[in-house]
Amino acid sequence: MSRVRFGIDLGGTKTEIIALDEGGDECLRWRVATPQGDYPAILKTVTGLVTRAEDELACHASIGIGTPGAISPASGLMKNSNSTCLNGKPLRDDLQQALQRPIRLANDADCFALSEASDGIAADASSVFGVIVGTGTGAGIVVDGKLLSGINAIAGEWGHNPLPWPADEERPGPDCYCGRSGCIETWLSGPALERQYQQAGGIFINAQKISAAAARDEALAVRVIDAYVDRMARALAGVINLIDPDIIVLGGGVGNIERLYREVPQVWQQYVFSDRVDTQLLRPLYGDSSGVRGAAWLWSLEEILQG
């Protein structure tokens, strides 16, 4: 088999590989556990998956990798990864040497956005803001089918901006691992929503159960979700005011809360600097598979053919 793209999602707990053919159809997908805190073992896991997949498909594939964090343009080393054993390491260089070919590496949220903008729910849009809200909060930006990474490789780092228009009781906001307080991530991540419910007087339950309780009109859950909707609307209104995307795709575990798609666009109208808001808030077409598909899309078919 020829002209195959491999995408790899190097996550904190699992590493997944996908193979896409020329038309973007899935040929193969495997998932294994990510070694914890062991950089050499992570390199071995990735190279082993590639070797095994190429043997299975009898091909020599392009390789794109999505990972938390990004490569520093200044040093060429990994930065900002919550898989901390990757930080300060020449991940791309080490994998290129091990696999003897060029590799493209991007932030996992960038890969998510690229997937949905390439052949996902936002395939016909000229500008896409792809959001992952789960354990953390990140995003990627795609314009005219091309990923925007930025001169500092931080385009889309939406979660580490302050929550817009904070109320008095929201100041200074929860502490963030980045060293600041009140970041969007500290208000909108899955753990943040769970913390807000518990602090409001509930027991600890996960985000999906909070959403289900709100759907049953449990008063505490309704109050917490209503506040969450307003914060999400404010945070995304800031994005709309800045880059005015055609579509915002909402992924990650919190993206499974159905009422967000209905209510957030109703609320963000009051915060967006426009007489009307035509930006759409949509579910990802590929769900949890979007990030790994986006990693494969880091290489275009034209580039593969030329190679």
N, C-alpha and C positions, 0 to 999 in steps of 0.2 A: 504494500500500500504506500502511495506517495502523496505529497502535498498535504501532510497532516500537521495540525497545530496541537501542541500540548499546552494545557494550562495547569498550573499548580497553585493551590491555595495553601500557603504555609501558615496555619493558624496556631494559636497557643496550645490547643489540646488535640487537634487533628490536622493531618496533612492529606490533601485530596489532589488527585490528578485526573484530568479529563482529556480525551482526544477528540478533536473535531475534524470532520472531513472538509472538502472544499466548499460545500454548501452550508457549513455550520452545524451539521447533524452530528450527534454524539456517537462515537465509535466504541468508547471505553470510558469507564469511570471507576476508580478505586479510592478507598479511604483507609488510612492507617493512623495510629496514635503518633503524636509528635513527641519526641524525647524531651523531657523536661529539664531545662537548664543545662543542656549538654550540646554545645555548638558543634563539635566534631560528629556527634551522633545525628544531628539534624542534617548536616551535609551528606552523611551516608544514607539517611532515609530518602532524601530528595533524589540523589543520584541512583539509588537502588530502584525507586519507582520509575524513573525515566528508562533505565536499562531494561527493566522487566516489561514495561509497556511497549517499547520498541521491538523487543523480541516477540511479544504477543502479536503485534500488528505488522511485523516485518517491514519497518519503515525507519526513516531518519527524520525526526520531527523538529520544527521550531519550538522553542520553549519560552513561555512567559510565566512569570511568578508574581503572585500577589501576596503581600506580607504586611503585618502591622509595621508602622514606621515607614521610613523612606531612606534613600541613599543621599547623603549630604553632598551637594555639588562641590563644596569646598574640600572635603577630605576623601570622598569616595567610599566612606564607611557608613554603616547603618546608624540611624538616629531615630529617636522618638518611638521606639518599639516597646510595647508592653510585654513582649517576650524578651526580657532584658538581656538575655545571654547573646542576643544578636547585636545589641548596640555596641558600636565601636569596632565591629567586625567587617571585613571586606567580603560580604556575602556573595555579591554578584561575581566578583573576581574569582573567588574560590570555586564557585559552581561552574564558571566558564572554563576554568582550568581542568576541573574534574571531568566535565562533559565534552570538552574540546569543541566548543562552538559558542557563538554569541548568545547571550541570554538577555531578555528584557525583564526588568523588575519594577513593580509599581506598588504603591500603597493599596491595601485591600479594598478600601472605599473607592479609590480611583477605578479599580477593576470592576467593582459592582456597577459604577456609573457607566463605564465603557460598554459593559455587557448589555445593559438595558437600552443604551443609545445605539448599539450596533444592530441587534436583531431582537430586541426585547420590546417592552411596552412603549418605549420612547423612540422607536426606530425611525420615525418620520419627523422627529423634532430637530430644530436647528440648534437649540441649546437645552442642556439637561443638567440638573443638579441632583445627584444621586446620594441619598442619605442612608447611612446604616446606624440604627439606634438599637443597641443591645447592651452588652456589658459596658461599652463605651459609646461615644457619639462622634462619628466622622462623616466625611462626604467627599465626593469627587465632582469635577466639572468637565463636561464634554461640549465642545462647540464645533458645529459642522462636522461631526463624526470624529473629531480629534480630541484626545485627552489634554487638558490644560494642567501642567504640573507647576509652572511658575519658576522664577529665577532661584528661589530658595527651596523648591520642591515641597511646598506646603500649601499649594492651592487647594481650597476646600476644607481646610482645618477649621471647620465651623464650630466644632465642639469646644474649642479653646478661645472663644470670644465671650465677652460677658453677656449675660441674659439681657436683652433690650428692655427698656422702660421698666426697671424693677420697682416694685412697690416697697414701701418702707420696711415691711416685715421680710422682704427678700434680700435686704442688705445686711451684711456684706456678702451673704451667701455661703454655702458649704465650701469647705476647703477642697481643692483639687490636687491631684498628684503632680500636676505641672508646677505647683508652688504658689499658685494664685487662688483666689476664692471667687465664687459666683460664676464660674464658667458654665456655659450652656450644658456641657456634659454632666455637671453636678446636679442639674435640674431635670434633665430629660432622659438620661440613661435608664435602663431597666432597674438596676440597683437603686437609683435615685427615686424612681417612682415607688418602689417597695419601701424605701426608708420613709418617704413622705406619708404613706398609709400607716405605717407603724407609729410614727411620731404623732400622727393625728389622733391616735387612741386605739388603733387596731392591733391585731396580732400580726406577726410576720407571715405574709403570703406572697406568692410570686405575682408578677405583673399581669399575667393572663387571668389569674383568679380575681385580682382586683377589678379588672375589666368585666369579668363575668358577674361579680357582685354588683357593680354599677348597673349592668343590664337588668338585674333583678330589683333595681331601685333601692339597694341598701344605702342608707343616707350617707354614711361615712365614705363609702366608695364613690358615690356620685359626687360628693364634694371634692374629693381628691382628684378624680378624673377631670372634673370641670376645671380645676386649677391647672392641671397638666395640659389640657387642650389649649387654654389661654397662653400658657408659656410656650407651647409648641408653635402656636400661631404668631406670637411675637418674634420668636427666633427665626421662623421661616419668612416672616414679613421683612426682617432685616436682609435676608438673602435676596428676596424679590426686589427690594429697593436698590440693592447694589448691582446685581447681575441680570435681573429681569428674565429668568429662564422660562422657556415654553412649558416645561414639565419638571416637576419635582417627584422623584421616585423614592418611596419610603420603604426601606428594607430593615432587616434585623428583627429580633424577637418582638420588640415593641411595635414594629410595623404590622403585626398581626392583629392589633386592636382595631376593629372595624370602624368604630365611631370616629376615629381620627380623620378618616377620609371624607366623612360627611360633615363634621363639625369644624375642623380646623380651617378649611377655606371660607366658612361662614364668618369665623372670628377674625381671620387675618385682614379682611377688608378694612377694618377700622384702623389698622396699623400701616397699611401700604399707602405710599404717597401717589395715589392715582384715583381717578373717579370710578374705575372698575378694575377688577383683577381677572385676567383670562388665564393666568398660570393654573395648570392642573396638578392636583396631588393624586398620584396613582400608586397602586400596588405593583411590585415587580412581576414581570411575566415568569421569570425563572426562579423566584424565591431564593432559597438557600443555595441554589446552584449558580446564582448569577456571578458571584465573585470569581469562581474558578473558570467560568466561561469567559469572563472579561480578561483574565490573565492570558488565555489562549488568543484573544483578539488583540493583544499587544503587538502581534505580527499580522500584517495584512496578507491576503492571498497573493497580491502582486509582488510583495517582497519575497514571499516563499518561492514563487515562480522564477523571480530574478536570481534568487540564491541557488 
